[in-house]
């Protein structure tokens, strides 16, 4: 790439890594015959530029041409952050009172392509259909092509540098969970446990963390429940699902603890979850299908008689996170009858948690990297029910 200015913040990746990604995307553009790629998914923009701390769901767009500098259109305040993180100089800011489509169209037209074929991402959260319609009206000569998966299929395969960030996040998780568990005692609030978990992640080197789940007592039987200033009682279950982040890269971890006498249902559910995760890990390798991995896990649950308490998929892709969560299931997931073939250096979270309504919830997860012959388990913590 050309035209970079000075980057004045920490850099998660070097120039070679970022250039490799752009070149891979351009090869994808050539295959489908598009002149310009309009990207509006915040994950994809971060993946190709390392631009971060941008304005949530406000309209922003990255334009990738077949050669030369990329262009970036966004609110003026977000352009300031983007330039600091990326060194980009081809930027198209708009003020809050101005229509975003004008800046995006200016970025597209700056490449002087007559009758361009433009790849775009229908359904992107930062490109409402009304804004897209106005962009199309301003470039009536353009032809539009759905290119949603061009970046997704490249980003699905993690590089050496990405994997290092995920391994570091996994290490931080173990240190933080140790600290949070030490705070568990009767009368302690789940907010206090969450505070210790957060402090443990940040002090061990995490960057801003995504939203996480930490449920206690009866709330563990509720899917995606989290801390709510509830005070622990004797024989409570405590369920953690969280991740640290390094430059927004994650390695989620889930574990279940019991305070006092282990709940019989929690013991049964956790034991089934352990075996199901082991079965999934034993099945994963390059070339296997998503559906085969899901079946291996669910066969265990059927045999143990707890399949009815498993409401979700066996796993989903992880990598880049945002404040709202770490799941990249829209790129790839391990689910029933799914024909997707897993490839080396894909990374998946395997959240095997079982919820028996009104009784208990328990389980565990691992984050894994697919290898040619199996997996590398990135996370590291005892898989047994943790009794305190």
C-alpha positions as CSV (number, residue, x, y, z in Angstrom):
1,X,0.0,0.0,0.0
2,X,1.0,3.6,-0.5
3,X,0.2,6.9,1.0
4,X,0.4,6.1,4.7
5,X,1.1,8.9,7.1
6,X,2.5,8.4,10.6
7,X,0.7,6.1,12.9
8,X,0.7,7.7,16.4
9,X,-0.9,4.9,18.5
10,X,0.0,1.3,19.3
11,X,0.0,-1.0,16.2
12,X,-1.5,-4.4,16.6
13,X,0.0,-5.7,13.3
14,X,3.0,-4.8,11.1
15,X,2.8,-3.5,7.5
16,X,3.5,-6.9,6.0
17,X,0.5,-8.4,7.7
18,X,-1.8,-5.6,6.7
19,X,-0.6,-5.6,3.1
20,X,-1.2,-9.3,2.9
21,X,-4.8,-8.9,3.9
22,X,-5.4,-6.1,1.4
23,X,-3.8,-8.2,-1.4
24,X,-6.0,-11.2,-0.5
25,X,-9.1,-9.1,-0.7
26,X,-8.1,-7.7,-4.1
27,X,-7.7,-11.2,-5.4
28,X,-11.2,-11.9,-4.2
29,X,-12.4,-8.8,-6.0
30,X,-10.8,-9.9,-9.2
31,X,-12.5,-13.3,-9.0
32,X,-16.0,-11.7,-8.8
33,X,-15.2,-8.9,-11.2
34,X,-15.7,-5.8,-9.0
35,X,-13.8,-2.5,-9.4
36,X,-14.5,-1.2,-5.9
37,X,-15.3,-2.8,-2.6
38,X,-17.5,-0.9,-0.2
39,X,-17.1,-2.3,3.3
40,X,-19.4,-1.1,6.1
41,X,-19.1,-4.0,8.6
42,X,-17.0,-2.6,11.6
43,X,-15.2,-6.0,12.1
44,X,-14.1,-6.0,8.4
45,X,-12.9,-2.4,8.5
46,X,-10.9,-3.2,11.6
47,X,-9.5,-6.4,10.0
48,X,-8.2,-4.5,6.9
49,X,-7.0,-1.3,8.5
50,X,-6.6,-1.8,12.3
51,X,-8.7,1.3,12.7
52,X,-10.4,1.2,16.1
53,X,-12.4,3.3,18.7
54,X,-14.8,4.3,16.0
55,X,-18.4,5.5,16.5
56,X,-20.5,2.4,17.1
57,X,-23.3,2.0,14.6
58,X,-22.8,5.4,13.0
59,X,-22.3,5.3,9.2
60,X,-18.8,4.6,8.2
61,X,-17.4,3.0,5.1
62,X,-14.1,1.7,3.7
63,X,-13.5,1.7,0.0
64,X,-11.0,-0.7,-1.4
65,X,-9.9,-0.1,-5.1
66,X,-8.2,-2.7,-7.3
67,X,-4.9,-0.7,-6.7
68,X,-3.7,2.3,-4.7
69,X,-4.9,3.7,-1.4
70,X,-8.1,2.7,0.3
71,X,-10.6,5.5,1.2
72,X,-12.4,5.9,4.4
73,X,-15.7,7.9,4.9
74,X,-17.0,8.5,8.4
75,X,-18.0,11.2,10.9
76,X,-15.2,13.8,11.3
77,X,-14.6,12.7,14.9
78,X,-14.2,9.1,13.8
79,X,-11.8,10.1,11.0
80,X,-9.5,11.7,13.5
81,X,-9.2,8.3,15.4
82,X,-8.9,6.4,12.1
83,X,-6.0,8.5,10.9
84,X,-4.2,8.2,14.2
85,X,-4.5,4.4,14.2
86,X,-3.9,3.7,10.5
87,X,-1.9,6.6,9.0
88,X,-4.5,6.8,6.2
89,X,-4.6,10.1,4.2
90,X,-7.5,9.4,1.8
91,X,-10.4,10.2,4.1
92,X,-13.8,11.7,3.6
93,X,-15.3,13.2,6.8
94,X,-18.8,14.4,7.3
95,X,-20.3,16.4,10.3
96,X,-23.1,15.1,12.4
97,X,-25.6,17.4,10.7
98,X,-24.5,16.3,7.2
99,X,-25.8,13.2,5.3
100,X,-23.4,10.3,5.5
101,X,-24.2,9.2,1.9
102,X,-22.5,12.3,0.4
103,X,-19.2,11.4,2.0
104,X,-19.4,7.8,1.0
105,X,-20.3,8.7,-2.6
106,X,-17.4,11.1,-2.7
107,X,-15.1,8.3,-1.6
108,X,-16.4,6.0,-4.3
109,X,-16.2,8.6,-7.0
110,X,-12.7,9.6,-6.1
111,X,-11.4,6.6,-8.0
112,X,-12.8,7.9,-11.3
113,X,-14.1,4.5,-12.4
114,X,-16.8,4.9,-15.1
115,X,-19.8,2.5,-14.7
116,X,-18.2,0.9,-11.7
117,X,-19.1,-2.6,-10.4
118,X,-19.2,-2.1,-6.7
119,X,-19.1,-4.9,-4.2
120,X,-21.1,-4.2,-1.0
121,X,-22.5,-5.9,2.2
122,X,-26.3,-5.9,2.3
123,X,-27.6,-6.1,5.8
124,X,-24.6,-4.4,7.4
125,X,-25.5,-2.8,10.7
126,X,-23.8,0.5,9.7
127,X,-25.5,0.7,6.3
128,X,-29.2,1.0,6.7
129,X,-31.3,0.2,3.6
130,X,-32.4,3.9,3.4
131,X,-28.8,5.1,3.3
132,X,-27.9,2.4,0.7
133,X,-30.8,3.5,-1.5
134,X,-29.6,7.1,-1.4
135,X,-26.1,6.1,-2.3
136,X,-27.3,4.0,-5.3
137,X,-29.5,7.0,-6.4
138,X,-26.4,9.2,-6.4
139,X,-24.4,6.8,-8.5
140,X,-27.1,5.6,-11.0
141,X,-24.5,4.2,-13.4
142,X,-23.0,1.8,-10.9
143,X,-23.7,-2.0,-10.8
144,X,-23.9,-3.5,-7.4
145,X,-22.7,-7.0,-6.4
146,X,-23.2,-8.8,-3.1
147,X,-19.6,-9.5,-1.9
148,X,-20.4,-10.1,1.8
149,X,-18.1,-13.1,2.2
150,X,-15.0,-11.8,0.5
151,X,-13.5,-10.4,3.7
152,X,-15.1,-13.0,5.9
153,X,-13.5,-16.0,4.2
154,X,-10.1,-14.4,4.4
155,X,-10.5,-13.3,8.1
156,X,-11.7,-16.8,9.0
157,X,-8.1,-18.1,8.7
158,X,-6.0,-16.5,11.5
159,X,-2.5,-15.4,10.9
160,X,0.5,-16.0,13.2
161,X,0.1,-12.5,14.7
162,X,-3.6,-12.9,15.3
163,X,-3.1,-16.2,17.0
164,X,-0.5,-14.6,19.3
165,X,-3.1,-12.0,20.4
166,X,-5.6,-14.8,21.1
167,X,-3.1,-16.9,23.1
168,X,-2.3,-13.9,25.2
169,X,-6.0,-13.3,25.8
170,X,-6.4,-16.9,26.9
171,X,-3.6,-16.6,29.4
172,X,-5.1,-13.5,30.9
173,X,-8.4,-15.3,31.2
174,X,-6.9,-18.0,33.5
175,X,-5.2,-15.4,35.7
176,X,-8.4,-13.3,36.0
177,X,-10.5,-16.3,36.8
178,X,-8.2,-17.3,39.6
179,X,-8.6,-13.9,41.1
180,X,-12.4,-13.9,40.7
181,X,-12.8,-17.3,42.3
182,X,-10.7,-16.2,45.3
183,X,-13.4,-13.6,46.0
184,X,-16.3,-16.1,46.2
185,X,-17.8,-16.5,49.6
186,X,-21.3,-16.4,51.2
187,X,-22.7,-12.9,51.3
188,X,-20.5,-11.6,48.6
189,X,-22.3,-9.9,45.7
190,X,-22.0,-11.1,42.1
191,X,-21.1,-7.5,41.3
192,X,-18.0,-7.8,43.5
193,X,-17.0,-11.1,41.8
194,X,-17.4,-9.4,38.4
195,X,-15.3,-6.5,39.6
196,X,-12.5,-8.8,40.6
197,X,-12.8,-10.6,37.2
198,X,-12.6,-7.3,35.3
199,X,-9.7,-6.0,37.5
200,X,-7.9,-9.3,37.0
201,X,-8.2,-9.1,33.2
202,X,-7.1,-5.4,33.0
203,X,-4.2,-5.8,35.4
204,X,-2.9,-8.8,33.5
205,X,-2.9,-6.9,30.3
206,X,-6.3,-7.0,28.7
207,X,-7.5,-4.2,26.5
208,X,-11.2,-3.2,26.7
209,X,-13.3,-6.3,27.3
210,X,-16.5,-7.3,25.6
211,X,-19.8,-7.8,27.6
212,X,-19.7,-11.1,29.6
213,X,-21.9,-13.4,31.6
214,X,-21.5,-14.1,35.3
215,X,-24.6,-15.7,36.8
216,X,-25.2,-17.1,40.4
217,X,-27.7,-19.2,42.1
218,X,-31.1,-19.6,40.3
219,X,-29.9,-17.2,37.6
220,X,-27.5,-19.9,36.3
221,X,-30.5,-21.7,34.8
222,X,-31.3,-18.6,32.6
223,X,-29.5,-18.3,29.3
224,X,-27.0,-15.4,29.1
225,X,-27.8,-14.2,32.6
226,X,-25.2,-12.0,34.2
227,X,-24.3,-10.2,37.5
228,X,-27.2,-8.3,39.1
229,X,-26.0,-7.3,42.6
230,X,-27.2,-10.7,44.0
231,X,-25.5,-11.9,47.2
232,X,-24.2,-15.5,47.3
233,X,-25.8,-18.1,49.5
234,X,-24.6,-21.5,50.7
235,X,-24.5,-24.1,48.0
236,X,-24.9,-21.6,45.2
237,X,-23.7,-22.3,41.6
238,X,-21.5,-19.6,40.0
239,X,-21.2,-19.6,36.2
240,X,-18.6,-17.6,34.3
241,X,-18.4,-16.9,30.5
242,X,-16.0,-14.1,29.6
243,X,-12.9,-13.2,27.7
244,X,-10.0,-10.8,27.9
245,X,-9.1,-9.0,24.7
246,X,-5.7,-8.1,23.1
247,X,-6.2,-5.5,20.3
248,X,-9.8,-6.8,20.2
249,X,-8.8,-10.4,19.7
250,X,-10.3,-12.9,22.2
251,X,-10.3,-16.5,23.5
252,X,-13.5,-17.0,25.4
253,X,-13.6,-19.2,28.5
254,X,-16.6,-20.7,30.4
255,X,-16.4,-22.5,33.8
256,X,-18.8,-23.4,36.6
257,X,-18.2,-23.3,40.3
258,X,-20.2,-24.4,43.3
259,X,-20.1,-22.8,46.8
260,X,-20.5,-25.5,49.4
261,X,-22.3,-28.7,48.5
262,X,-22.3,-29.2,44.7
263,X,-25.8,-29.2,43.3
264,X,-26.6,-32.7,41.9
265,X,-28.0,-31.2,38.7
266,X,-24.9,-29.1,38.2
267,X,-22.7,-32.1,38.7
268,X,-24.7,-34.1,36.1
269,X,-24.8,-31.2,33.6
270,X,-21.2,-30.3,33.9
271,X,-20.0,-33.9,33.5
272,X,-22.0,-34.2,30.3
273,X,-20.6,-30.9,29.1
274,X,-17.0,-32.0,29.7
275,X,-17.5,-35.2,27.7
276,X,-19.3,-33.3,24.9
277,X,-16.5,-30.8,24.6
278,X,-13.9,-33.6,24.6
279,X,-15.9,-35.3,21.8
280,X,-15.9,-32.1,19.7
281,X,-12.2,-31.6,20.3
282,X,-11.5,-35.2,19.3
283,X,-13.4,-34.7,16.0
284,X,-12.1,-31.3,14.9
285,X,-9.4,-31.3,12.3
286,X,-8.9,-29.7,8.9
287,X,-11.3,-31.0,6.4
288,X,-14.1,-32.1,8.8
289,X,-17.5,-30.5,8.4
290,X,-19.2,-28.3,10.9
291,X,-22.1,-30.7,11.1
292,X,-19.9,-33.7,12.0
293,X,-18.4,-31.8,14.9
294,X,-21.8,-30.7,16.2
295,X,-23.0,-34.3,15.9
296,X,-20.1,-35.7,17.9
297,X,-20.9,-33.4,20.8
298,X,-24.7,-33.9,20.7
299,X,-24.4,-37.7,20.5
300,X,-22.7,-37.5,23.9
301,X,-25.6,-35.4,25.3
302,X,-28.2,-37.8,23.8
303,X,-26.5,-40.8,25.4
304,X,-26.3,-39.0,28.8
305,X,-30.0,-38.0,28.6
306,X,-29.4,-34.2,28.7
307,X,-29.7,-33.2,25.0
308,X,-33.0,-31.4,25.7
309,X,-31.1,-28.8,27.9
310,X,-28.7,-27.9,25.1
311,X,-30.4,-25.0,23.2
312,X,-27.7,-23.8,20.9
313,X,-24.9,-24.7,18.5
314,X,-21.7,-26.5,19.5
315,X,-19.5,-23.7,18.6
316,X,-18.9,-20.5,16.6
317,X,-15.9,-18.6,15.2
318,X,-14.1,-16.1,17.3
319,X,-11.3,-13.6,16.7
320,X,-12.1,-9.9,16.5
321,X,-14.6,-8.7,19.2
322,X,-16.5,-5.5,19.9
323,X,-18.0,-4.1,23.1
324,X,-21.2,-6.1,22.7
325,X,-19.7,-9.5,22.3
326,X,-17.1,-11.8,20.8
327,X,-19.1,-14.2,18.6
328,X,-18.4,-14.3,14.9
329,X,-21.0,-16.9,14.1
330,X,-22.1,-15.0,11.1
331,X,-18.8,-16.0,9.5
332,X,-18.8,-19.6,10.6
333,X,-20.4,-21.9,13.3
334,X,-20.4,-25.5,14.3
335,X,-24.1,-26.5,14.1
336,X,-26.4,-29.3,13.0
337,X,-26.1,-30.5,9.4
338,X,-23.9,-27.6,8.5
339,X,-21.7,-28.4,5.4
340,X,-19.0,-25.8,6.2
341,X,-15.6,-27.4,6.1
342,X,-13.2,-26.3,8.8
343,X,-9.7,-25.2,7.8
344,X,-6.4,-24.9,9.6
345,X,-6.0,-21.8,11.7
346,X,-9.7,-21.2,12.1
347,X,-10.5,-20.5,15.8
348,X,-13.8,-21.5,17.5
349,X,-15.4,-21.1,20.9
350,X,-17.0,-24.3,22.1
351,X,-19.6,-23.2,24.7
352,X,-21.1,-26.4,26.0
353,X,-23.4,-25.1,28.7
354,X,-26.7,-26.9,29.6
355,X,-29.7,-25.0,31.1
356,X,-32.3,-27.0,33.1
357,X,-35.0,-24.3,33.6
358,X,-35.9,-23.7,37.2
359,X,-33.2,-26.1,38.4
360,X,-29.6,-25.3,37.4
361,X,-27.3,-24.4,34.6
362,X,-23.7,-25.6,34.3
363,X,-21.1,-26.3,31.7
364,X,-17.7,-25.2,30.3
365,X,-16.1,-24.1,27.1
366,X,-12.8,-24.0,25.3
367,X,-11.4,-21.8,22.5
368,X,-9.5,-23.9,20.0
369,X,-7.4,-23.5,16.9
370,X,-8.0,-26.0,14.1
371,X,-4.8,-27.8,12.9
372,X,-4.2,-30.2,10.1
373,X,-4.6,-33.2,12.4
374,X,-6.6,-31.9,15.3
375,X,-6.7,-28.8,17.5
376,X,-4.6,-26.6,19.7
377,X,-6.6,-25.7,22.8
378,X,-5.9,-22.0,23.4
379,X,-7.7,-21.7,26.7
380,X,-6.4,-23.5,29.8
381,X,-8.3,-24.2,33.0
382,X,-9.5,-27.3,34.9
383,X,-12.6,-28.7,33.2
384,X,-14.0,-30.2,36.4
385,X,-16.8,-28.6,38.4
386,X,-14.9,-26.2,40.6
387,X,-16.1,-26.9,44.2
388,X,-15.3,-24.2,46.8
